[in-house]
Amino acid sequence: MTVEILTPEKKLYSGEARAVQLPGVEGSFQVLDRHAALISALKEGVVKVDDAKGSQKFAINGGFVEVLHNKVTVLLEGAMANS
């Protein structure tokens, strides 16, 4: 699936991924390939992207995620990449 992680300032991540873990306001959840369509609010926490290079983590301040047609778009208020 295609994943994009965006802030108002820049694009933090764009590429193909196997899974994305997200801190939803009602609890953490994971999106896998061919996931059903959804929109969810995100709280402060960590977004983890599992791709061919391994795992990348992003500390976030909150935002929203949309999953549609095997594309995950994460719109954030602010974030910074973790190692």
DSSP file (Angstrom, degrees, kcal/mol; ACC not computed):
  #  RESIDUE AA STRUCTURE BP1 BP2  ACC     N-H-->O    O-->H-N    N-H-->O    O-->H-N    TCO  KAPPA ALPHA  PHI   PSI    X-CA   Y-CA   Z-CA
    1    1 A M              0   0    0      0, 0.0    16,-2.4     0, 0.0     2,-0.4   0.000 360.0 360.0 360.0 155.5    0.0    0.0    0.0
    2    2 A T  E     -Ab  16  71A   0     68,-1.9    70,-3.2    14,-0.2     2,-0.4  -0.741 360.0-166.5 -91.4 136.4    1.1    3.6   -0.5
    3    3 A V  E     -Ab  15  72A   0     12,-3.2    12,-2.0    -2,-0.4     2,-0.4  -0.984   9.8-179.3-126.8 133.8    1.7    5.7    2.6
    4    4 A E  E     -Ab  14  73A   0     68,-2.5    70,-3.0    -2,-0.4     2,-0.5  -1.000   7.0-167.5-129.3 132.5    2.1    9.5    2.8
    5    5 A I  E     -Ab  13  74A   0      8,-2.5     7,-2.6    -2,-0.4     8,-1.4  -0.979  18.9-179.0-120.2 118.1    2.7   11.4    6.1
    6    6 A L  E     -Ab  11  75A   0     68,-3.2    70,-3.0    -2,-0.5     5,-0.2  -0.917  17.7-175.7-125.1 141.8    2.3   15.1    5.8
    7    7 A T        -     0   0    0      3,-2.8    70,-0.1    -2,-0.4    71,-0.1  -0.767  47.7-100.7-116.8 170.8    2.6   18.2    8.0
    8    8 A P  S    S+     0   0    0      0, 0.0     3,-0.1     0, 0.0    69,-0.1   0.798 123.3  44.2 -61.0 -25.1    1.7   21.7    7.0
    9    9 A E  S    S-     0   0    0      1,-0.2     2,-0.3     0, 0.0    69,-0.0   0.839 123.4 -20.3 -89.1 -35.6    5.5   22.3    6.5
   10   10 A K        -     0   0    0      0, 0.0    -3,-2.8     0, 0.0     2,-0.6  -0.977  63.7 -87.9-164.4 170.7    6.6   19.2    4.6
   11   11 A K  E     -A    6   0A   0     -2,-0.3    -5,-0.2    -5,-0.2     3,-0.1  -0.853  32.8-175.3 -91.4 119.4    6.2   15.6    3.5
   12   12 A L  E     +     0   0A   0     -7,-2.6     2,-0.3    -2,-0.6    -6,-0.2   0.799  67.3   7.5 -85.9 -31.4    7.7   13.4    6.2
   13   13 A Y  E     +A    5   0A   0     -8,-1.4    -8,-2.5     2,-0.0     2,-0.3  -0.990  54.9 169.7-154.1 140.2    7.3   10.0    4.4
   14   14 A S  E     +A    4   0A   0     -2,-0.3     2,-0.3   -10,-0.2   -10,-0.2  -0.894  39.4  77.3-151.4 122.5    6.1    8.8    1.0
   15   15 A G  E    S-A    3   0A   0    -12,-2.0   -12,-3.2    -2,-0.3     2,-0.3  -0.986  75.2 -50.3 168.0-173.5    6.4    5.2   -0.2
   16   16 A E  E     +A    2   0A   0     -2,-0.3    36,-0.4   -14,-0.2     2,-0.3  -0.709  52.0 179.2 -90.3 139.3    5.2    1.7   -0.1
   17   17 A A        -     0   0    0    -16,-2.4    34,-0.3    -2,-0.3     3,-0.1  -0.962  34.3-146.9-140.1 156.0    4.7    0.0    3.2
   18   18 A R  S    S-     0   0    0     32,-3.2    15,-0.8     1,-0.3     2,-0.3   0.788  85.8  -1.2 -87.6 -33.8    3.5   -3.4    4.6
   19   19 A A  E     -CD  32  50A   0     31,-1.3    31,-2.7    13,-0.2     2,-0.4  -0.993  54.2-156.2-156.8 153.1    1.9   -1.9    7.7
   20   20 A V  E     -CD  31  49A   0     11,-2.0    11,-2.8    -2,-0.3     2,-0.4  -0.989   9.9-156.7-135.1 126.0    1.2    1.3    9.6
   21   21 A Q  E     -CD  30  48A   0     27,-2.8    27,-2.0    -2,-0.4     9,-0.2  -0.883  18.5-173.8-102.7 134.6    0.6    1.6   13.3
   22   22 A L  E     -C   29   0A   0      7,-3.1     7,-2.3    -2,-0.4     2,-1.3  -0.955  30.1-126.6-133.6 145.2   -1.3    4.7   14.5
   23   23 A P  E     -C   28   0A   0      0, 0.0    20,-2.9     0, 0.0     5,-0.2  -0.673  36.5-169.3 -90.4  84.3   -2.3    6.2   17.8
   24   24 A G  E >   -CE  27  42A   0     -2,-1.3     3,-1.4     3,-0.8    18,-0.2  -0.308  33.4-116.0 -69.7 156.5   -6.1    6.7   17.4
   25   25 A V  T 3  S+     0   0    0     16,-1.6    -1,-0.1     1,-0.3     3,-0.1   0.763 119.6  44.8 -65.4 -24.0   -8.1    8.8   19.9
   26   26 A E  T 3  S-     0   0    0      1,-0.4    -1,-0.3    15,-0.3     2,-0.2   0.346 135.2 -58.5 -98.2   4.4  -10.0    5.6   20.8
   27   27 A G  E <   -C   24   0A   0     -3,-1.4    -3,-0.8     2,-0.0    -1,-0.4  -0.545  69.6 -58.6 133.9 160.3   -6.9    3.5   21.0
   28   28 A S  E     +C   23   0A   0     -5,-0.2     2,-0.3    -2,-0.2    -7,-0.0  -0.359  53.8 176.2 -69.6 148.7   -4.0    2.4   18.8
   29   29 A F  E     -C   22   0A   0     -7,-2.3    -7,-3.1    -2,-0.1     2,-0.4  -0.966  21.5-131.1-149.7 165.4   -4.7    0.5   15.6
   30   30 A Q  E     -C   21   0A   0     -2,-0.3     2,-0.5    -9,-0.2    -9,-0.2  -0.945   8.0-151.9-123.9 140.9   -2.9   -1.0   12.6
   31   31 A V  E     -C   20   0A   0    -11,-2.8   -11,-2.0    -2,-0.4     2,-0.2  -0.955  18.8-175.4-112.0 127.7   -3.5   -0.6    8.9
   32   32 A L  E >   -C   19   0A   0     -2,-0.5     3,-1.2   -13,-0.2   -13,-0.2  -0.654  42.1 -59.3-114.0 172.4   -2.5   -3.5    6.5
   33   33 A D  T 3  S+     0   0    0    -15,-0.8    -1,-0.2     1,-0.2   -15,-0.1  -0.222 122.6  11.4 -52.4 136.2   -2.5   -3.9    2.8
   34   34 A R  T 3  S+     0   0    0      1,-0.2    -1,-0.2    -3,-0.1     3,-0.1   0.784  88.2 172.9  62.9  32.5   -6.0   -3.7    1.3
   35   35 A H    <   -     0   0    0     -3,-1.2    35,-0.4     1,-0.1    -1,-0.2  -0.330  39.1 -95.9 -66.0 150.6   -7.6   -2.3    4.5
   36   36 A A        -     0   0    0      1,-0.1    -1,-0.1    33,-0.1    31,-0.0  -0.286  52.3 -85.7 -62.8 153.8  -11.2   -1.1    4.4
   37   37 A A        +     0   0    0     -3,-0.1     2,-0.3    29,-0.1    31,-0.2  -0.346  62.8 155.2 -62.4 139.9  -11.8    2.6    3.9
   38   38 A L  E     - F   0  67A   0     29,-1.7    29,-3.0    -3,-0.1     2,-0.4  -0.988  34.5-152.3-160.9 159.1  -11.7    4.7    7.1
   39   39 A I  E     + F   0  66A   0     -2,-0.3     2,-0.3    27,-0.2    27,-0.2  -0.996  26.4 171.1-132.1 134.2  -11.1    8.1    8.5
   40   40 A S  E     - F   0  65A   0     25,-2.2    25,-2.4    -2,-0.4     2,-0.3  -0.998  31.9-121.5-146.0 146.9   -9.9    8.5   12.1
   41   41 A A  E     - F   0  64A   0     -2,-0.3   -16,-1.6    23,-0.2     2,-0.4  -0.630  30.2-145.5 -81.6 146.3   -8.6   11.2   14.4
   42   42 A L  E     -EF  24  63A   0     21,-3.4    21,-1.6    -2,-0.3   -18,-0.2  -0.891   6.8-154.0-115.9 145.4   -5.1   10.7   15.9
   43   43 A K        -     0   0    0    -20,-2.9    19,-0.4    -2,-0.4    17,-0.1  -0.529  45.0 -63.6-104.7 177.3   -3.8   11.7   19.3
   44   44 A E  S    S+     0   0    0     17,-0.4     2,-0.3    -2,-0.2    17,-0.2  -0.374  90.8  84.3 -60.0 136.2   -0.3   12.4   20.4
   45   45 A G  E    S- G   0  60A   0     15,-1.5    15,-3.1    -3,-0.1     2,-0.4  -0.957  77.2 -45.8 166.3-148.2    1.9    9.4   20.1
   46   46 A V  E     - G   0  59A   0     -2,-0.3     2,-0.5    13,-0.2    13,-0.2  -0.974  30.9-154.5-125.6 131.4    4.0    7.5   17.6
   47   47 A V  E     - G   0  58A   0     11,-2.7    11,-2.4    -2,-0.4     2,-0.5  -0.910  17.1-162.1 -98.2 127.8    3.3    6.5   14.0
   48   48 A K  E     -DG  21  57A   0    -27,-2.0   -27,-2.8    -2,-0.5     2,-0.5  -0.958   4.5-166.0-116.5 125.9    5.2    3.4   13.0
   49   49 A V  E     -DG  20  56A   0      7,-3.0     7,-2.5    -2,-0.5     2,-0.7  -0.950   5.1-158.5-112.5 122.4    5.7    2.5    9.3
   50   50 A D  E     +DG  19  55A   0    -31,-2.7   -32,-3.2    -2,-0.5   -31,-1.3  -0.897  30.4 150.4-101.0 113.6    7.0   -0.9    8.3
   51   51 A D  E >   - G   0  54A   0      3,-3.0     3,-1.6    -2,-0.7   -34,-0.2  -0.612  63.5 -74.9-129.0-169.9    8.5   -0.9    4.8
   52   52 A A  T 3  S+     0   0    0    -36,-0.4     3,-0.1     1,-0.3   -35,-0.1   0.747 128.7  53.9 -62.9 -24.1   11.2   -2.7    2.9
   53   53 A K  T 3  S-     0   0    0      1,-0.3     2,-0.4     3,-0.0    -1,-0.3   0.544 119.9-103.6 -86.2  -8.2   13.9   -0.8    4.7
   54   54 A G  E <   -G   51   0A   0     -3,-1.6    -3,-3.0     2,-0.0     2,-0.4  -0.972  64.9 -22.0 123.5-140.3   12.6   -1.8    8.2
   55   55 A S  E     -G   50   0A   0     -2,-0.4     2,-0.4    -5,-0.2    -5,-0.2  -0.914  48.0-169.1-115.2 138.3   10.6    0.3   10.6
   56   56 A Q  E     -G   49   0A   0     -7,-2.5    -7,-3.0    -2,-0.4     2,-0.4  -0.982   9.9-158.1-122.2 138.6   10.4    4.1   10.7
   57   57 A K  E     -GH  48  82A   0     25,-0.5    25,-3.2    -2,-0.4     2,-0.4  -0.915   6.9-168.4-120.5 144.7    8.8    6.0   13.6
   58   58 A F  E     -GH  47  81A   0    -11,-2.4   -11,-2.7    -2,-0.4     2,-0.4  -0.985  17.4-140.6-132.3 120.4    7.4    9.5   13.8
   59   59 A A  E     -GH  46  80A   0     21,-2.1    21,-1.9    -2,-0.4     2,-0.3  -0.684  32.1-167.8 -77.3 127.9    6.4   11.2   17.1
   60   60 A I  E     -GH  45  79A   0    -15,-3.1   -15,-1.5    -2,-0.4    19,-0.2  -0.828  33.7-149.8-123.3 159.0    3.3   13.1   16.4
   61   61 A N        -     0   0    0     17,-2.1   -17,-0.4     1,-0.4     2,-0.2   0.428  69.9 -75.4-100.0  -2.9    1.2   15.8   18.1
   62   62 A G        +     0   0    0     16,-0.4    15,-2.6   -19,-0.4    16,-0.6  -0.565  65.0 138.7 126.7 167.2   -2.1   14.6   16.6
   63   63 A G  E     -FI  42  76A   0    -21,-1.6   -21,-3.4    13,-0.2     2,-0.3  -0.983  45.0 -67.2 159.7-147.8   -4.0   14.8   13.3
   64   64 A F  E     -FI  41  75A   0     11,-2.8    11,-2.8    -2,-0.3     2,-0.4  -0.958  25.9-151.6-140.7 155.7   -6.1   12.6   11.0
   65   65 A V  E     -FI  40  74A   0    -25,-2.4   -25,-2.2    -2,-0.3     2,-0.4  -0.992   6.0-167.3-129.2 140.4   -5.7    9.5    8.9
   66   66 A E  E     -FI  39  73A   0      7,-2.5     7,-2.9    -2,-0.4     2,-0.5  -0.996   1.4-167.3-123.9 131.6   -7.6    8.5    5.7
   67   67 A V  E     +FI  38  72A   0    -29,-3.0   -29,-1.7    -2,-0.4     2,-0.3  -0.982  25.0 149.2-116.9 120.8   -7.4    5.0    4.2
   68   68 A L  E >   - I   0  71A   0      3,-2.3     3,-0.9    -2,-0.5   -32,-0.1  -0.943  63.2  -5.9-156.3 128.3   -8.9    4.8    0.7
   69   69 A H  T 3  S-     0   0    0     -2,-0.3     3,-0.1     1,-0.3   -33,-0.1   0.888 127.7 -53.2  54.0  46.2   -8.1    2.6   -2.3
   70   70 A N  T 3  S+     0   0    0    -35,-0.4   -68,-1.9     1,-0.2     2,-0.4   0.756 114.7 116.3  62.4  28.2   -5.0    1.0   -0.7
   71   71 A K  E <   -bI   2  68A   0     -3,-0.9    -3,-2.3   -70,-0.2     2,-0.6  -0.997  50.7-156.9-127.0 131.0   -3.5    4.5    0.1
   72   72 A V  E     -bI   3  67A   0    -70,-3.2   -68,-2.5    -2,-0.4     2,-0.5  -0.936   9.6-172.6-108.1 119.8   -2.9    5.7    3.7
   73   73 A T  E     -bI   4  66A   0     -7,-2.9    -7,-2.5    -2,-0.6     2,-0.6  -0.963   2.9-167.3-115.7 119.2   -2.7    9.5    4.0
   74   74 A V  E     -bI   5  65A   0    -70,-3.0   -68,-3.2    -2,-0.5     2,-0.6  -0.931   1.1-166.6-109.1 117.6   -1.7   10.8    7.5
   75   75 A L  E     -bI   6  64A   0    -11,-2.8   -11,-2.8    -2,-0.6     2,-0.3  -0.921  14.9-168.6-107.0 119.2   -2.3   14.6    8.0
   76   76 A L  E     - I   0  63A   0    -70,-3.0   -13,-0.2    -2,-0.6     3,-0.1  -0.781  34.3-146.0-115.1 150.1   -0.5   15.9   11.1
   77   77 A E  S    S-     0   0    0    -15,-2.6     2,-0.3     1,-0.4   -14,-0.1   0.813  89.4 -27.3 -73.7 -33.3   -0.5   19.0   13.1
   78   78 A G        +     0   0    0    -16,-0.6   -17,-2.1   -72,-0.1   -16,-0.4  -0.911  68.5 167.5-176.7 153.1    3.2   18.5   13.8
   79   79 A A  E     -H   60   0A   0     -2,-0.3     2,-0.3   -19,-0.2   -19,-0.2  -0.983  18.6-149.7-164.2 166.0    5.7   15.7   14.0
   80   80 A M  E     -H   59   0A   0    -21,-1.9   -21,-2.1    -2,-0.3     2,-0.1  -0.983  31.0-109.1-146.3 142.1    9.4   14.8   14.1
   81   81 A A  E     -H   58   0A   0     -2,-0.3   -23,-0.3   -23,-0.2     2,-0.2  -0.428  29.4-155.5 -71.9 140.7   11.1   11.7   12.8
   82   82 A N  E      H   57   0A   0    -25,-3.2   -25,-0.5    -2,-0.1    -1,-0.0  -0.664 360.0 360.0-104.6 166.9   12.5    9.2   15.4
   83   83 A S              0   0    0     -2,-0.2   -28,-0.1   -27,-0.1   -25,-0.1   0.469 360.0 360.0 -85.2 360.0   15.3    6.7   14.8
